[in-house]
Amino acid sequence: MIEKKIGLQHISPRLSLVAEVRKNLPYASLQELVEEVDFKITKSGIYHRLKKISQIAESL
């Protein structure tokens, strides 16, 4: 939804990267998402970024 309305380039790079990874791996576990990003992050960090992405999408 964010991608279609405003584009991922309008959110922070780390949020954008997490959004791209989730889009490419919609059924992946948090651990699998951690392994796919190119920066050090915890499962909790991924969860909070996904929650923030969801909040942004809902506000559009």
Summary of the structure (lengths in Angstrom):
residues: 60
radius of gyration: 10.9
end to end distance: 8.4
largest distance: 29.6
contacts: 146
relative contact order: 0.20
helix: 72%
strand: 0%
